[in-house]
Amino acid sequence: MEAKAHYQRLEKLYHSANIQHFIDGSQIKVKHQTAEIILPVQPKYNHGANAMHGALYFKLLDDAAYFAVASLVQDVFIVTSSFQINLVRPVTGGTIKAVGKVRTIGKNLFVAEATLYNAQGKEAAFGTGQFMKTNQPLSSLPGYTASDK
């Protein structure tokens, strides 16, 4: 399969995930060994002190790193096997961007990193994850297939 078609199918897979029903307005762009996710911050994402909850930091960092790795794997689904996150500063509004990049490519295990930037372009969080191949074919996932719109 052509790489560009694979990237577009991965973007559809991201948007088709049920968890996305809780996160409004995110956009993803997958390229070779990289992925960017943009999200407008909303008050409903905040914890009690009116800044974005760490769960959203994790999701954005994990997804950006995950899809950077997924850009390289065209046959099977991959999963996160571990992820280390570091929170640097609170996010209280604006649009944030997570950028994921592949660091290490193995036969079945990959390492990728991601950085989350606030609306001013300052680092808000960063993380590193390990991702591994499964036996589940990508073609078995309805969100990945070409026929889904």
C-alpha positions in Angstrom: 0.0 0.0 0.0 1.2 3.5 -0.7 2.4 5.3 2.4 0.1 8.3 2.0 -3.0 6.0 1.9 -1.8 4.2 5.0 -1.4 7.6 6.8 -4.9 8.6 5.8 -6.3 5.3 7.0 -4.5 5.8 10.3 -6.0 9.3 10.7 -9.5 7.8 10.1 -8.7 5.1 12.7 -7.9 7.8 15.2 -11.1 9.6 14.6 -13.2 6.4 14.6 -12.1 5.4 18.2 -15.0 5.6 20.7 -12.8 7.7 23.1 -12.9 10.5 20.6 -16.6 11.1 21.4 -15.4 12.7 24.6 -12.7 14.9 23.0 -14.1 17.5 20.7 -12.3 19.1 17.8 -9.0 17.2 17.7 -7.1 17.0 14.4 -4.4 14.5 13.5 -1.8 14.5 10.8 0.3 11.3 10.3 3.5 11.4 8.2 6.6 9.1 8.0 7.7 8.5 11.6 5.9 11.5 12.9 2.4 12.5 14.0 0.8 15.8 15.1 -2.4 16.2 17.1 -4.0 19.6 17.7 -6.7 20.1 20.3 -8.7 23.2 21.3 -8.7 23.2 25.1 -12.2 23.3 26.7 -13.2 23.9 30.3 -14.7 20.3 30.5 -11.1 18.9 30.3 -10.1 20.7 33.5 -9.4 19.3 37.0 -10.6 21.1 40.2 -7.9 23.9 39.9 -9.1 24.9 36.4 -6.2 23.5 34.4 -6.3 20.6 31.9 -6.3 17.2 33.6 -3.2 15.0 33.3 -5.3 12.3 31.6 -5.6 14.5 28.5 -1.8 15.2 28.6 -1.2 11.5 28.6 -3.8 10.7 25.8 -2.3 13.4 23.5 1.3 12.3 24.1 0.5 8.6 23.8 -1.5 9.1 20.6 1.1 11.3 19.0 3.9 8.8 19.7 1.7 5.8 18.9 0.7 7.1 15.4 4.3 8.1 14.7 5.2 4.4 15.2 2.0 3.2 13.4 3.2 5.1 10.3 5.8 2.4 9.9 3.6 -0.7 10.5 1.2 -1.4 7.7 0.2 -5.0 8.5 -0.8 -5.2 12.2 -2.2 -3.2 15.0 0.3 -2.0 17.6 -0.2 -1.3 21.3 1.5 0.8 23.9 3.4 -1.4 26.3 4.7 1.4 28.5 4.7 5.2 28.6 6.6 7.6 30.8 5.1 11.1 31.1 6.6 14.3 32.5 4.3 17.3 33.2 6.1 20.6 32.9 3.5 23.3 33.1 -0.3 23.7 33.4 -2.5 24.2 30.3 -5.4 26.5 31.0 -6.7 27.3 27.5 -6.0 27.9 23.8 -5.0 25.2 21.3 -2.4 22.7 22.2 -0.3 20.5 19.9 1.3 17.1 20.5 4.2 16.1 18.3 5.3 12.5 18.2 8.5 11.1 16.7 10.0 7.6 16.4 13.3 7.1 18.2 14.0 3.4 17.9 12.8 0.8 15.3 13.0 -2.8 16.2 11.5 -6.0 14.7 8.5 -6.0 17.1 9.3 -3.2 19.6 9.5 0.5 18.9 10.3 3.5 21.0 8.8 6.9 20.3 8.7 10.3 22.1 6.2 13.1 22.1 6.1 16.7 23.3 3.0 18.7 24.1 3.1 22.4 23.4 0.8 25.0 24.8 -0.9 27.8 22.9 2.3 30.0 23.3 4.5 27.2 21.8 6.0 26.4 25.2 6.6 22.8 26.3 3.8 21.7 28.6 4.7 18.0 28.8 6.8 15.3 27.2 6.9 11.5 27.3 8.5 8.4 25.9 6.7 5.2 25.1 7.3 1.6 24.0 5.0 0.2 21.4 4.8 -3.4 20.2 3.2 -5.3 17.3 0.1 -7.5 17.9 -1.2 -10.3 15.8 -4.4 -8.3 14.9 -4.4 -7.3 11.2 -5.0 -3.7 10.5 -7.4 -4.8 7.8 -9.7 -6.3 10.5 -10.4 -2.8 12.0 -13.4 -1.1 10.6 -12.0 2.3 11.3 -8.9 1.5 9.2 -10.5 0.0 6.1 -10.7 2.0 2.9 -14.5 1.6 2.5 -15.2 3.7 5.7 -15.9 7.4 5.2 
